[in-house]
Amino acid sequence: MLQHLHGQGILPHKSSRTDGEYLQLLRMFATSMQPYETLMTTHEQLCFGNAEISADNYQHCQQAYREICNT
């Protein structure tokens, strides 16, 4: 998602940005925040929590990404 945003010139990638900072910046550009929030929340849960991704959660993330890329 971040590579897509960077490639489209919407939001340049910076390794120092947190998920929360990306969401704050996206609120200025995105008409629908739900797909971004889905991916960022899942990322935080998987990377910084003890969560494991389920098949349903994976499908939900794929749908969110498709929505972002089709916008």
Phi, psi and omega in degrees: 000315181295322177295320178298313179298320179293313182297328179277356181074017181278314184210102180301141180286137172223123184296341181278349181284141175269170176302318180297321178294320177299317179297319178300314180293322181295332180299337179280337188248329189270140175277329177234119181274343187305312181297321179294317180296322178300311182292318181293318180296317179297317178302313180298317181295321182283321184275327187244357178241191179258018184284150171241147184278134176266167178298320179295317180296320178299315179297320179298319178293320178298317178297318179299317180295319177300319178298318179295315183290336180269001182273000000 
